[in-house]
Amino acid sequence: LVLHTNARLGDEGKAAFMRAASSAIAQALSKPESFVAVCVHDGAAMLFGGSDAPAAVGCVYSLGSICQENNAALTAAISDLLAEYEVRPERIYINFFDVPRENCGWSGRTF
C-alpha cells in the first residue's frame, strides 16, 4: 500500500496505522504479512472534490488476489483505520493493481 493523505497522523499514529494496515492487507489478500509493504505520506498537499478537508488516495499492488471481494474488504478496513484521523470514507480513493510476477522485483530478482 502506498497511501497519501493530508491528515496528520503523528509519529506514533503513523506507526500504529501502518502496522494495522499491514495486518489488514495480509488478511484481505490472503498473503503472508512478511510480503506486505506499507508506505504512508501524511500531511500531503491534497484536494479532493475541490476541498482540502481530510482525504486520502492510495494504491495497492499485489501478485494476484486482486478481485472485487478482496478489494472491497480491504477498502473497508483502510477506511475504518483512516476514520480515526477524521478521513471520511467518501473522501478516500484506493486503486488496485494486479502485477504480473515478471514485473515485480524482490530480493535481487523478479518473482
Secondary structure, DSSP 8 states (H G I E B T S, - for coil): -EEEESS---HHHHHHHHHHHHHHHHHHHT--GGG---EEE-S----BTTB-SS-EEEEEEESS--SHHHHHHHHHHHHHHHHTTT--GGGEEEEEEE--GGG-EETTEE-
